[in-house]
Amino acid sequence: MKFLNDNGALVFYHNGEMGRIEPWSKDSVRIRTTMLGKFNGNDWALTENIETIHSSVKIEKENHWVGDGTIDQREVASITNGHIKVVVNFVGIISFYKDDKLFLREYYRMYDGTISKESRCLKVINRQWKGIIGGTDYSLNVKFESNKGEKIFGMGQYQQNDMDLKGCVLELAQRNSQISVPFAVSSLGYGFLWNNPAVGRVTFGKNYTEWIASSTKEMDYWITVADSPKQILANYTAVTGHADSFPEDLMGLWQCKLRYRTQDEVLTVARQYQKEDIKIDQIVIDFFHWTVQGDWKFDTQYWPNPKAMVDELHAMGIKVIVSVWPSVDRKSENFGPMMERGLLIKTERGAAQTYDYQGDCVEIDPFNPETRKYVWEVCKKNYYDLGIDAFWLDNSEPDYGVYDFENYRYCDGPALSISNMYPQMYSRLFYDEMSKENRPVVNLLRCAWAGSQKYGNVVWSGDVPSTFEAFADQLQCGLNMGLAGIPWWTTDIGGFMTEDVNDPDFKNLLIRWYQFAVYSAVMRMHGDRGPYNIPPLDNRDWGGGYLHTGQPNELWSYGEDNYKIMKKYYDIRISMHEYIKKLYEEAHRNGSPLMRTMFYEFPEDEKCWELQDQYMFGEKYLVAPILHLNEFKRDVYLPDGEWILTSTGETYTGGLTVAVDAPIEYTPVFERKAIGL
């Protein structure tokens, strides 16, 4: 083992591996190793300029007992940055300390140098590199000791009912409704960013934690320590970026459905909202308003004058967002030029096809700057120059026909190495150009990666079913997304996939989901509503008129009783405008999400670390959604303090669990009564 102090960074060499540990903002370090002799220079999610940190590097000798009973001296090195210290022993085992208390250590069971007092003859090492035959990349397996009693949160969005990720196996890959944002927040007071966009897996096991990259050139992760989850997130967003300031005129209701097929349908809905005296901030034009995928333009048969439509909507105070998919059909006017210039994803074998919904498609390669330039120029001409305000970047994982990541390649490398960054690069295709106008950019995406918060991304939870089980999952999805640094998060109110809008059980679900959405970052009506008995507009097998549309999905579409409830909660949302504005400003300033886990606001309360069926909307409102069919009463835990039940005005003293009524007209919400709130 060889150690060097490189201007305040600890560098080490061992068995062909080069490592570098350096201060990276306050109380934080970045750790990289490689078998290739040099680092590739990619900072990945660590995009922000950081202040110069004066760290302390020490290289010294320590006694080591050898087999014959004698003592040998081996070098050990450490680097300290504020409250975090990293120690590397003579075989390269890395240990992490917060104020001299061990909180994380690599897992190593390989004879000489093993720190653990358990078996050391397993020949399991901390960082396992395996060369990929025929290439320069490696597969990488990094193991850490597991901490008993630790809870782990964040990591993005996984469709499951476990918010605490300890004991979970998570695929590090992007799929429809699955979002890999590999930043974990630990109950032990540290945050861990796996700063690597490779497809892989993480297992937060009971016996050890294991991070796997299927194809990579180097190991890269970042660790920070702090005394609260709020400070951990502040440290994290300081190095990965903050969300922009959110426009005030988008903090109310967004209206959407699958799908408005014509400009007349859009205008009819907007005019009716105006008659109902309900202000909608934005209306969404969904997919297949176009001719074929990849044309990125309105089908003029059904959208004869989109500029006039946009002008009328703007006159009503309504912004317009339009769906753009990354898929290009072979029939598209853009397919030939883009294929010829290498602007589409390449397949390693077989036919050049990556997506097969409603066409024979290949998706764009946003890693290629020429792709970004080409697509933006088309979308600017056909949408943006008409006054379209924003873009719904759907299928942004991308949604492959088959998620065979080993079969796809981008201009910057194989999908196995970088595919998790695809949604971020797709969003930058639009953000980088739109942000030149020096105004906030707010686009809607179905996926994200670490740092996506700085690129104007409202991320929604994907095409989830309309069930109470899925609804409950969305609660933990949103809370973990917030802890992963993505504060602008939303869902399809009522879920996306609905078989029968006339089913009373669905209407029950819709109301409960709508009440929840009022206390989330973005309140957005959307869904694919059955039954599918609305005939198509024409007999073509392409264009804006042939594909099905769902049933109406406006507030008044579900009967007078439900309309009254939704109108009441709409008014609640509007009444919170100044408060929501404050929450968005806080997200911009320090990374705090709008939807917060209970322990985010009450980290000293052990019970709050156990709760996942209630949450804080900012620091003021405790929200307890109704997550089961025909449930009209539920228990709510109130932390210390005074709490006012907003439905009755009744005051409760915290530190206990209370049972509260929850008729369909009301979901339990408590206002925190405290100085300064």
N, C-alpha and C positions, 0 to 999 in steps of 0.2 A: 504494500500500500504506500502511495506517495501522496502527500498533502502539500498544497500551496496556498498562500494568501495572495489573491489576485485583486489588489486595490479594494479590499473589504469584502470580497467574495471568497468562499471556501471552495477550492478546486481539489479533486482527488482522482487518482488513477488506480485501477485494480482489475487484474485479469482481463485486460483489453477494454474495459469500460472506463469512460471519462465522465465525471460528475461535476456539477457546479451548483452550489447553494449560495444564494445571494439575498440581501434584504430587498424587499419589494413593497414599499410603503410601510406605514407604521405597524409595529407588532406583527409583521408578516414576512414570509420568505418564499422564494420560488426555488424549486428543486428540479434539476434536469440531469439526465444521464443519457449517454449514447454509446454504441459500439462502433460508430463510424469515424471517430477521431475528431469530429467537429460538429457544432450545432448548426441547424439549418436556418436559423435567423427568424423563424416564425414566432411571433408573440401570441398568435391565436386570439384568445379572449382578453388577454392583458394589453389592452389598446391604449390606456390612458397614461399621460405623462405623470410621473411620480416624483415627489420631492426627494432630494438627495438624503440618504440615510447613512449615518456613521455607525457602522456595526463593529462588533468586536470579534476578531478571529483569533483563536488560540490553537496552537499545535504543540502537544506535549507528550511525554512518555507516561505510560502507566504499567504497573506490574502485572505480569501474566504468568500464572502457574503452568508449567509444562509437565509432561508425563513422568519425568524422573525425580520430581519433587523440587526442582530448582525453579528459580524465578527468572523470566525473560522480560525485557522491557519492550513494549510495542507502542507505536505511536497512536494517539487518539486526537481527534480534532473537534472543535466546536465553533459555532458562530452564534452570536447573540444580537438580537435586534429588539430593543425595548423589552417587552414582557415574554418574548419567545426565544428559546434557545434550542439549537439543533446540535446533536452530538453524533459523530460518525466514528465507529470503532475500526480496528485494523483489518476487518474483512468487509467493511462497507455497510454494516448494519446502521440504519439511521434511526435515531430516537429523538422525540420532540418533547419539550418541557415548557410549561407555562409557569413563570415565576418559580423555577426549579422543581416543579411537580410534573412527573411524567404523565402525559396524556395520550401518546401514540408512539408505537414502535413497530418497525418492520418485523415480519415473521421470518425466522431463520432457524433451521434445525439441521446443521451440517458440521458436526464435529468442531474443529478448532474455530474459536471466535464466537460460538453460540452464547448468547447472553442468558437465554432461558435456562432454568434448572430442570426442565423436562427433557424428554428423550432428544438426543442430538444426532442419532444415526439414521435419520429418515432421508437424508440427502435432499431436503427441501430448502431452497434458497429464497431470498427476499425478492430478487428481481431476475426473472427467468426470460432470457432472450433466445428465440429460435428463428434462425434465418429462413426466409421464404425462398424456396428453390427457384432459381431463375430470375431473382430480383434483388434489389438493394434493401428492401424493407425487412423488418422482423415482426414476428408476433411477440407480444410482451405480456407477462403475467407478474403483477406486483402484489405482494401480500403484506398485510399488517396484522399484528396481534389484535384480538377482539377484546373490548372492554366490557366487563360484566356490568349490567345495569344501565349501559349507555342507550340513549335514544337518538335516532338520526332522522332528519327531516330535509325537505327541499328536493333536489334532483329533478325538478320539472314536473311532468304530468304522466302518471301511470294509472290506467283504468282498473282500480282495485279498491278494496275497502280498508286498506291499512294506510294510515297516515304516517305512523312511526315505521320507518323503513328497516329498522333492525330486524334481521331474520329474513329479509326479502332478497330475491334475485331480480335484478333489473337489466333488461337489454339496453345497451347503449346504442340506440338506433331510432330513427324517426319513422313513424307510421301514422296513418290517419287516426287521430285521437290520442296518440302516444308522443310525448315531447321529451326528448332527452336534453336536459340542461344540467350538466354534471357538477353542481355545487351543492354540497351537503352541509347542514348546520347540526352540530352535535350538542347534546345536553351537557357535555363536559366543557363547553366554553371555547370551542374552536370551529372554524369553517374550513372546508376542504374543497378546492376546485381541481377537478381532473381536467387539466388544460390540454386536451387532446381530442380532436374531432373524429377520431377513428371509430368505426363500428366495433362494438365489443360487448362487454358485460361487467357488471359489478355485483358482487355478492356480499352483503353485510351479514356474514354468518356469525353463528354463536361461537364457533371455534376460531375462525379468522375471517378477516375482510380480504377480498380479492378483486383487483381491478385488472381487466383484460382488454388489450387493444389487439384487434385481429391483424392489423398491418400498420406499422409505424416505423419511423426512423429514430425516435427518441422518446424517452419518458419525460413528462412535463406535468408538474402539479404545483399548486400554490396553497399555502396554509396561513391562516391568520388566527389570532387569539383575542378575546375580549371578555368583558364581564357580563355582557347581555347579548341576546340574539339581535337586538336593534343595533348595537355597535358592531357586531359581526357583519351584518348586512351593510352597514355604512362603510366598513373597511373594504368589503367585496365590491360594492358599486363604485368606490373611489378608484379602483384599478381596472374595472371592466366597463364603466360608463354609467351615466344616469339617464333616465327617461327625460325626454323634453318636457317643457311646460305643456300642459294639456289645454286645448282651447275650451273656453267657457261655453261656447255655443254647441258643444258636443256632449255635454254632461247630462242631458236629459234622455229622451227616448229615441232609439234607432228602430226604424220599421223595415221589416224584411219578411220574405216568404220564398218558398220554392214554388213557382217562380213567377214574377211579373213578365208576361210574354210580349207585351206591346207598350209603347209609350202612352197609349190611352189608358191602359190598366194602371200604370204608375200615377198618372195625373188624376184619375178617378179616385184612387185611394188618398192621395195628398189633399184633394179638394174636400173629401169627406172628413178627414181629420180637421181641416180648417173649419168646416161647418160644426163639428163637434166641440170646437174650441179647445182642441188638444194640440199643443205645439210639438211636432216631431222635429228633431234636430237633423236627422239624416235618413234618407230612404235608399235602399240597397237594390241594385239591379243585378240579379243573379245570373248564373251560367246559361249558355245557349240563347243569349240574345244575339249571338254572332251568326255568321254563315257556317263556317266549320272551325274546329279548334285550330288555333294558330293564325287565323286571319286577324284577330284582335280588332274587330270593328263591328258596328251594329249591322244587322240584317235590315236593309232599308225597306223591305216589304212590310215590316212590322214596326220599324223605328224610322219613319220617313223624314223626321226633322228633329233629331235629338238636341240640337242647339236650342230650338224653341222650347222644347220640354225642359231643358236645364234652366233656361231663363225664367220660365214660369215658376219652377220650383224655388229658384233663388229669390224670386219676388215674394214667395211665401215664407222666406227665412229657412228653407230646407236645403241642406247640402246633399250632394249626390255622389254615391260610391258605386263603382261598377266592377264586376267580377272579371278577373284575368287568370287564366290557367296557363301553366308552363308547357302544356302539351301541344304538339304541332302535328296535325293530321297530314298524311301523305297527299291529300286532296287540297291542302291549303296553298294559297298563292305564295306563302313564305317558306314552304318546306324545301323546295328545290334550292333556292339561294342559301338557306341556312345549312342544309346538308352539305352543299358544295364547299362552303366556307368553314366547315368544321365547328359550327355553332351549337350543335345538338349533342346530347349524351351519346357516347359510343358504347357498344356492347362488345365484350371480349370474345364471344362466340355466338353462333346462330344468327338469326335475322336481326336487323336493326329495328327493334321495337321495344319500347319500355312501358307503354301504356295502351290499353285496349278498350277503354270504355267509350262507346259511341264513336269508334273510329280506330284506324290503324295509325298509332301515334308514336313519335319520339319526342322526349321532353328536352327543353333547352338546357344548356350548360352555362349557368350564371357565373361560374368561376372564370369564364373567359370574358375579358373586358370588351371584346368585340361583340359578344352575344348581348351583353348588357346595353351597349350602345345601339345595336340593331333593334332590339325589342322596345327600348325606350322611344326611339324615333317613331316606330309604328304606333305605339300607344299614345304618344304625345299628339301625333297628327289626328288619330281617329277618336281619341277620348279627351285628353287634357286640353287641347286647343278649343274644344267645344264647350269647355267650362266644367267638365267633370272634376270634382274636388279631390277624390281619393280613390284608392284601388283596393279591391278585395282580392288578395293574392291567395286564392284557394289552391288546394292540392300541393301545398308548398313543401311537403316532406322531401322529395316529391312522392306522390302516391303511385308507386310502381305497380304494374300489372301483377308482378310477382316480386317479393322483396328478396331477390337473389343479389345481394349487394356485391358479391364477388364477380358478377357478370357485367358490371357497369364501370365506366371510366370517364372522368372529367379531364379537362385540359391540365389541371394541376396535379393529377394523379388518380389512382384507382379509388373507386367509391369506398372500399374497405378502409382507406386511409383518411378520408376527409368528408364523407357523406353527411355527417351530422351538422356540418356547416351549411349545407345546401339551402335551408330556409332563410338563413341569415344573408347569404349572398343573393338569393332571389329578392329579398326585401330591399337590399341595397341597390339593386337595379333601378328601383323607383326612388328610394330615399335620397340617394346621392344627387340625383337631378332635381327632385322637388325641393330639397332643402336649400338649394342655391337661391331660392326666392326669399330666404330669410323669414320664413314663417313656419309655425309648427306643422310637421307632417304626421298624419294619423292614417295609417293603412291597416287593414284587417288581414290577419294571417292565421293559418291553421297549425303553424309549427314555429319553433324558435330554437335557438341554442344560446349558450352562455354569452352574454353581452348584447343579445338582441334588443334589450330594452332601450338602447341608445339610437335605434334605427326607426323610430316611429311606429313600432309594432303593437297594435291591439291584438292579442292572441286569444283565440277562442278554442274551446275544448274538443272540437271535431264533431263527427257525425255520430253522436251517442243516441241510444234508443230512448224512447219515451216511457221510462219505467222509474218507479221509486228507487229501485236498486241503483240504476245509473245516476239518478239525481243525488243520492247519498255519496256516490263516488265523486261527483263533481265538486262537492264541498271540500273534500281533502285534496282534490286536484288543484283547486284554486289556491288553497292555503299553502300547499307545497310549491306551487309556481311562484307565489309571492316570496317565499323564503329562498327561492333560487334566483331572485333578483328581477322577476318579471311582474311589475305592478299592474300593467294594463292587461287585465285578463277578463274574459267573459264566456258565457255559454249561450246556446240556443234555448231561449225560454220554452219550457215544456219538452225539451229534447228534440232531436232532429227527426227521428223515424217514428211516425205515428200511423197506425193502421186505420183508425176510425175516430175522427174528431167528435163524433156523436156519442161515444162511449162516456158515460158519467164518470167512470174511473179516470179517464184521461183528463176530463175537465177538472177533476179534483187535483190531479198532478199538476196541470197547467197553472192553476191558481197558486199552489204551494211554491212552484218554481218561480213564478212571477214575483211573489212576495220576497223570495230570496234575492232575485235579481235587482230589486230596488236598492238593496244594500250590498251591491257589488260595484266594481269599477265602471263597467259599461252595461247599460240596460238595453237589451236588444231582442226584439221579437223576431224569431225565425223558426222554420221547421218545414219538413216535407210531410204534409198532412193528407192522409188518405180519408176516405176511399178514392181510388183513381178512376173516377167515372166522368171526368171532364174530357170531352173529345178534343183531339188536336186541332189546330187551326188550319192545317193543310195536309196533303198526302206526300209531301217530299220526305225523303229520309235524311234531310239535313236542314240547317237553317233555324231561324227563330221560332217557327211555328209548329214543327212536328213533334217535339218532345213533350212529355206529359207535364202538367202543372198540378200542384197540390191544392187542397181546399183553402178558402180564405183564412187569413191569419192576422187580421186586425183586431184591435181590442174589442170591438163590438161583434166579432164573429162567433162568439160562444154563448150567446143568450144574454138577456137583460140583467139577470142576477150576477153573472160573472163579470159583465161589463161594469157594473157598479163597484165591485170590489177592485177591479183593475184601475178604474178611474180614481178611486180613493187612494190607491197606492201610487199612482202616477202623481197625484197631488203631493203625497209625502216626499217623493223623489224631488220634485221641483222645490219644495219647501226647504230641502237640505242643500240647496245650491251652494251657498257660501261655505258650508261645512265641507262639502265634497271638493270644492275649489281648494280649500286649505289642505285636504288630504293629497290632492294631486301635486300641490306645491311641495309638500313634504316628500313625496316620492321623487320629485325632481331634485330635491336638495340632498337627501340622504339615503334614498333607496327604499324607504319604508313602504310596504304594500298598503293598499286601501283595505283589503281583506286580510286580517291578521289572526294568527293562532292565539289562543288564550294565553299561552306562555310568552308570547311576544310582548304583551302588555303587562303580564304578571309573572316574570321569570322566577320569583322567589316562592311562588305558590306551587308546591309539588303536584297538587291535583290538576292544575292547569296544563301540565305536561302530559296528562292522560286523556284529555278531552279532544274529540274530533268531530262532535256533532253540534258544536256551537262555536262561535267565533266573535271577534271584535271587528266592527266596521270603523276603522280608525281607533282613537283612544276613548271615544265617547259612547258608542252604542254596542251593546252585547246582543247578538242576534242568535236566536235558537230556532232554526228552520224545522218545519214539520216534514219528516222524511219517510212517513208511512201512510198508506192509504187509509182514509177515514179515521185518522188519528186527531183527536180534538182536545188532548191534554198531554203535557209532557213535563218531565223534570228538567230543571235548569240549575246549574251550579253558579252561584254568585261569589266572586272573590271578595276580599275585605273591602269595605267601603259602603256607601249608601247608593241604592239603586232604585230607580223609578220605573215601574212597569208602564210603558207608554199607552197601553190600551185603557188603563183604569186610573192612572195617576197614583196608584198605591206605592208607598215607599217600603223597601226591604233593606234590612241590614245584612251585609255580606258575610262570607265565611261559612255558608251552608247551602244545601240544595233545597230548592223550592219546587212545588208542583203548581203549574199555572194552566189556566184554560186556554185553548187554542181553537175556537170555532173557525169555520172556513173563512170567515171575514177577517181573520187576524192571525198573524204569526207572532210568537212572543219576541218582543224587543224590549230591552231594558236600557234606560239612559243612566249613565254613570254620573253621580252627583259628587263633584269634587272641585276643589279650588282651582281655578284657571281653566276649567273645561267648559 
